[in-house]
Amino acid sequence: MKEYIKQFAAIGIADIPSVGGKNASLGEMFTKLGAKGIAVPDGFATTSIAFEEFLENNSLHLQLRQLMTQLDHEQFSNLQLIGEKARGLILSGKFSPSFTLAVRNAYQFLSGQTPISVAVRSSATAEDLPQASFAGQHESYLNITGEEALLRAIQMCYASLYTDRAIKYREDNGFQHEKVALSVGVQKMVRSDIAAAGVAFTLEPESGFRDIVLISGVWGLGENIVQGAVTPDEFYVFKPTLKAGKSAIIQKKLGEKARTMIYQPLDEHLNTTINIPTPIEKKDEFVLSNEEVTRLGKWCVLIEEHYQKPMDIEWAKDGLTNELFIVQARPETVHSLKNPYLIQEYKLVEKGTLLTKGNAIGTKIAHGTARVLSSPKDAFKLRKGDIVVTDITSPDWDPILKNAGGIITNKGGRTSHASIVARELGVPAVVGCSDATNAIKDGEMITVSCAEGKTGFVYRGQLKHIETALDFTTTKKPKSMEVMLIAGDPDQAFKLSFYPNDGIGLLRMEFIITHAVQVHPMALVKFSALKDKEVITKIDNLTRLYPDKKEYFVDKLAQGIASFAAAFFPKTVIVRMSDFKTNEYANLVGGKDFEPKEENPMLGFRGASRYYNELYREGFQLECEAIKRVRNEMGFYNIKVMIPFCRTIEEGNKVIAEMQKNGLDRNLDKKLEIYVMAEIPSNVILAEEFAKIFDGFSIGSNDLTQLVLGIDRDSALISSLFSEQNAAVKEMIAIVIQKAIKAGVKIGLCGQAPSDYPEFAQFLVEQGINSISFNPDAIVKGIENIIHAKPGYNNV
């Protein structure tokens, strides 16, 4: 007897040839991972045998084969017509009585006494290549109720083997059309239309960083993520601290979630879907609680461990029961196959008029003619290398996008269809711009830049840029000292982790405050005292998710720091507490009301002097709260703290006492280390005394040079006199290094000179410095200079 149906309970990954990859994966998880707490809705699958019999009984093999020979294999000019005819042939066929009975029996067994709604999904497999992925090529039908509706949906899935995109996919990948069979999965419906759904990757999809689970979610059906119709919420979960039982959500990003996809009856049996506006209160609510994100994160890790490879996973939440489910899992096939140590760096060397911006996908820069397209029917307008500009994309766009030099969309997030295709094609994409189709004119030359962090920019004109190929696969770091990075942008953290390094020697807190927080901390502490209505409105808007406005500062700062702590874990990450000058603090939202005006802010109220002063003490408390959260709640004990511009021993003691009051107490937390910047002559002269209260030094060569030579480092008139290689500056550096070594504490240097000047690197090596921190673009040259610092001596 022919096997038309397989129950999920009887399906494993070895059944790919008979039920396709999608159904085999569902069966594998249902049978193997249910015991570990992962919820997968039950169901059954029709087999490839059933599909082949359907084609045979309806004499479709020859007709389809002849139809495919008429396809224009070069220009695909008649693709739409051929696809339509092929689908018509299949939809006109009839199921055999034995297959019909088998489906009815399986549905009744799944439903019990009352018919239930089910999801009906296509799952294709290739006879010659069973492991082939046909993700996104065929149709799914949701919320199907009753036997007749189910049979109709199965036949529509069969017909979707010949969607335009599926035909083009097989042509592009060299699959013979008649060698691909279709299985249909029938699964208990998860009512995410009245709750939420989304996707998850068990790696960071831009960099390929393996210790992150990225979970995205929207209200309603998950199709809105796939289509890129809305910008979803995003949650970054760090695997090692998740396993350790710590608070592992290192980033949360609220998406606009402008629309919600729900069901709309097509007839008494079938449903279609519509997008409705999301209520304002729902837009400002995350689709998942922290507990739910954590649970999904754990499930994703278990799935990845089971399959022994990075995975692309779909999840859904049932609005009737509030239960979470995994509804699909497949291998991630883009970044998991790349070598993350082979990095192509792109950098704009000029700027033009900004047209729009959105989420950056990839790190490349591209230029080309903008083609504003409303649908796949506009494909004839596109020339190879043109930049596609459209509202959203779906799998129907796949044949077109293969010719695109870049993709720009109004809607979508990092897991949208446009994003996935862009990564596969290796082209830059800027998604979720909201106004791209209005801001960009059809036919104009534009530059797409994804090289400036997680925000992508579109500029008018063809802007100059440089490309640099970096290969870190065989880079050897020197053994004589630690080579560390200088950083500040959390969006770059995961990519930077693949650079040769021993950690972060200087994490600039100011960058995180400026870009992620934006608000002066004292304006949050004393919000009720603010008078400027424009400032009040702006702060209210930025902090609208936070009833306690101080929590906004702590949470945003903690997320930025945690991103670096995770990316470089367990290597050291040294976080410098805020070192804005008063004029820089004043530029933050609400800052003008809390900052004195100074003639020379460079030498004024900055660094340590602020932390215990009544004008900023409560702001410093928020900085300490963020550090405490990252270390204690998230479990990132690789974080060390550094105090900038500490003028006197007394000041150092005051700052440490302030930190103790704020919960950063080395007597209670034995792993906590507090460093001090050595950037003032007093730090050098009294280094032995500073070493008694601090755990290490980091030489700030810029400030030390300006204060030793009496030069304003910002003055263009005397800039030619500014040099870290001046004999007096080098003498001060040599002295503080020797004093640190004698005191038994670590000392490093953060600056450009060791990469620019081989002789300066040699000087530092000769002095026995413990570490040197470089900007990312200087680290390769810096390593070379360190390795060759002592002729005839092998540092490697």
KAJONOR-V87002 format. One record per residue. RES is the residue in one letter. OMEGA is omega as a letter, one per 20 degrees, with the letter a starting at -180 (* if undefined). Layout:
[[RES;OMEGA] [RES;OMEGA]]
This chain:
[[M;a] [K;a] [E;a] [Y;a] [I;r] [K;r] [Q;r] [F;a] [A;a] [A;a] [I;r] [G;a] [I;r] [A;a] [D;r] [I;a] [P;a] [S;a] [V;r] [G;a] [G;a] [K;a] [N;r] [A;r] [S;r] [L;r] [G;r] [E;a] [M;a] [F;a] [T;a] [K;a] [L;r] [G;a] [A;r] [K;r] [G;r] [I;a] [A;r] [V;a] [P;a] [D;r] [G;r] [F;a] [A;r] [T;a] [T;r] [S;r] [I;r] [A;r] [F;a] [E;r] [E;r] [F;r] [L;a] [E;a] [N;a] [N;r] [S;a] [L;a] [H;a] [L;a] [Q;a] [L;a] [R;r] [Q;r] [L;a] [M;r] [T;r] [Q;a] [L;r] [D;a] [H;a] [E;a] [Q;a] [F;a] [S;a] [N;a] [L;a] [Q;a] [L;a] [I;r] [G;a] [E;r] [K;a] [A;r] [R;r] [G;r] [L;a] [I;a] [L;r] [S;a] [G;a] [K;r] [F;r] [S;r] [P;a] [S;r] [F;r] [T;r] [L;a] [A;r] [V;r] [R;a] [N;a] [A;r] [Y;r] [Q;r] [F;a] [L;a] [S;a] [G;a] [Q;a] [T;r] [P;a] [I;r] [S;a] [V;r] [A;a] [V;a] [R;r] [S;r] [S;a] [A;r] [T;r] [A;a] [E;a] [D;a] [L;a] [P;a] [Q;a] [A;r] [S;r] [F;a] [A;r] [G;a] [Q;a] [H;a] [E;r] [S;r] [Y;a] [L;r] [N;r] [I;a] [T;r] [G;a] [E;a] [E;r] [A;r] [L;r] [L;r] [R;a] [A;r] [I;a] [Q;r] [M;r] [C;r] [Y;a] [A;a] [S;r] [L;a] [Y;r] [T;a] [D;a] [R;r] [A;r] [I;a] [K;r] [Y;a] [R;r] [E;a] [D;a] [N;r] [G;r] [F;r] [Q;a] [H;a] [E;a] [K;r] [V;r] [A;a] [L;r] [S;r] [V;r] [G;r] [V;a] [Q;r] [K;a] [M;r] [V;a] [R;r] [S;r] [D;r] [I;r] [A;a] [A;r] [A;r] [G;a] [V;r] [A;r] [F;r] [T;r] [L;r] [E;a] [P;r] [E;a] [S;a] [G;r] [F;a] [R;a] [D;a] [I;r] [V;r] [L;r] [I;r] [S;a] [G;r] [V;r] [W;r] [G;a] [L;a] [G;a] [E;r] [N;r] [I;a] [V;a] [Q;a] [G;a] [A;r] [V;r] [T;a] [P;r] [D;r] [E;r] [F;r] [Y;a] [V;a] [F;a] [K;a] [P;r] [T;r] [L;r] [K;a] [A;r] [G;r] [K;r] [S;a] [A;r] [I;a] [I;r] [Q;r] [K;r] [K;a] [L;r] [G;a] [E;r] [K;a] [A;a] [R;a] [T;a] [M;r] [I;r] [Y;r] [Q;a] [P;r] [L;r] [D;a] [E;a] [H;a] [L;r] [N;r] [T;a] [T;r] [I;r] [N;r] [I;r] [P;r] [T;r] [P;a] [I;a] [E;r] [K;r] [K;a] [D;r] [E;r] [F;a] [V;a] [L;r] [S;r] [N;r] [E;r] [E;r] [V;r] [T;r] [R;r] [L;r] [G;r] [K;r] [W;a] [C;r] [V;r] [L;r] [I;r] [E;r] [E;r] [H;a] [Y;r] [Q;r] [K;r] [P;a] [M;r] [D;a] [I;r] [E;r] [W;r] [A;r] [K;a] [D;a] [G;r] [L;a] [T;a] [N;r] [E;r] [L;r] [F;r] [I;a] [V;r] [Q;r] [A;r] [R;r] [P;r] [E;a] [T;r] [V;a] [H;r] [S;a] [L;a] [K;r] [N;a] [P;r] [Y;r] [L;a] [I;r] [Q;a] [E;r] [Y;a] [K;r] [L;r] [V;r] [E;r] [K;r] [G;r] [T;r] [L;r] [L;r] [T;r] [K;a] [G;r] [N;r] [A;r] [I;a] [G;a] [T;a] [K;r] [I;r] [A;r] [H;a] [G;r] [T;r] [A;r] [R;a] [V;a] [L;a] [S;a] [S;r] [P;r] [K;r] [D;a] [A;a] [F;a] [K;a] [L;r] [R;a] [K;r] [G;r] [D;r] [I;r] [V;r] [V;a] [T;a] [D;r] [I;r] [T;r] [S;r] [P;r] [D;a] [W;a] [D;a] [P;a] [I;a] [L;r] [K;r] [N;a] [A;r] [G;r] [G;a] [I;r] [I;a] [T;r] [N;a] [K;r] [G;r] [G;a] [R;r] [T;r] [S;a] [H;a] [A;r] [S;a] [I;a] [V;r] [A;r] [R;a] [E;a] [L;a] [G;r] [V;r] [P;r] [A;r] [V;a] [V;r] [G;a] [C;a] [S;a] [D;a] [A;a] [T;r] [N;a] [A;a] [I;a] [K;r] [D;r] [G;a] [E;r] [M;a] [I;r] [T;r] [V;a] [S;r] [C;a] [A;a] [E;a] [G;a] [K;r] [T;r] [G;a] [F;r] [V;a] [Y;r] [R;r] [G;r] [Q;a] [L;r] [K;r] [H;r] [I;r] [E;r] [T;r] [A;r] [L;r] [D;a] [F;a] [T;a] [T;a] [T;r] [K;r] [K;r] [P;r] [K;a] [S;a] [M;r] [E;r] [V;a] [M;a] [L;r] [I;a] [A;r] [G;a] [D;a] [P;r] [D;a] [Q;a] [A;a] [F;r] [K;a] [L;a] [S;a] [F;r] [Y;r] [P;a] [N;r] [D;r] [G;r] [I;r] [G;r] [L;r] [L;a] [R;r] [M;a] [E;a] [F;a] [I;a] [I;a] [T;a] [H;a] [A;a] [V;r] [Q;a] [V;r] [H;a] [P;a] [M;r] [A;r] [L;r] [V;a] [K;a] [F;a] [S;a] [A;a] [L;a] [K;a] [D;a] [K;r] [E;r] [V;a] [I;a] [T;a] [K;r] [I;r] [D;a] [N;a] [L;a] [T;a] [R;r] [L;a] [Y;r] [P;r] [D;a] [K;r] [K;r] [E;r] [Y;a] [F;a] [V;a] [D;a] [K;r] [L;r] [A;r] [Q;r] [G;r] [I;a] [A;r] [S;r] [F;r] [A;r] [A;a] [A;a] [F;a] [F;j] [P;r] [K;a] [T;r] [V;a] [I;a] [V;r] [R;r] [M;a] [S;r] [D;r] [F;r] [K;a] [T;r] [N;r] [E;r] [Y;a] [A;a] [N;r] [L;r] [V;a] [G;a] [G;a] [K;a] [D;a] [F;a] [E;r] [P;r] [K;a] [E;r] [E;a] [N;a] [P;a] [M;a] [L;a] [G;a] [F;a] [R;r] [G;a] [A;a] [S;a] [R;a] [Y;a] [Y;a] [N;a] [E;a] [L;a] [Y;a] [R;a] [E;r] [G;r] [F;r] [Q;r] [L;r] [E;r] [C;r] [E;r] [A;r] [I;a] [K;r] [R;a] [V;a] [R;a] [N;a] [E;a] [M;r] [G;a] [F;a] [Y;r] [N;r] [I;r] [K;a] [V;r] [M;a] [I;r] [P;r] [F;r] [C;a] [R;a] [T;r] [I;a] [E;r] [E;r] [G;r] [N;r] [K;a] [V;r] [I;r] [A;r] [E;r] [M;r] [Q;r] [K;a] [N;r] [G;r] [L;a] [D;a] [R;r] [N;a] [L;r] [D;a] [K;a] [K;a] [L;r] [E;r] [I;r] [Y;r] [V;r] [M;r] [A;a] [E;r] [I;r] [P;r] [S;r] [N;a] [V;a] [I;a] [L;a] [A;r] [E;a] [E;r] [F;a] [A;r] [K;a] [I;r] [F;a] [D;a] [G;a] [F;r] [S;a] [I;r] [G;a] [S;a] [N;a] [D;a] [L;r] [T;a] [Q;a] [L;r] [V;a] [L;a] [G;a] [I;r] [D;a] [R;r] [D;a] [S;r] [A;a] [L;a] [I;a] [S;a] [S;r] [L;a] [F;a] [S;r] [E;a] [Q;r] [N;a] [A;a] [A;r] [V;a] [K;r] [E;r] [M;r] [I;a] [A;a] [I;a] [V;r] [I;a] [Q;r] [K;r] [A;r] [I;a] [K;a] [A;r] [G;r] [V;a] [K;r] [I;r] [G;r] [L;r] [C;r] [G;a] [Q;a] [A;a] [P;r] [S;a] [D;a] [Y;r] [P;a] [E;r] [F;r] [A;r] [Q;r] [F;a] [L;r] [V;a] [E;a] [Q;r] [G;r] [I;a] [N;a] [S;r] [I;r] [S;a] [F;r] [N;a] [P;a] [D;a] [A;a] [I;a] [V;r] [K;r] [G;r] [I;r] [E;a] [N;r] [I;a] [I;a] [H;a] [A;a] [K;a] [P;r] [G;r] [Y;a] [N;r] [N;a] [V;*]]
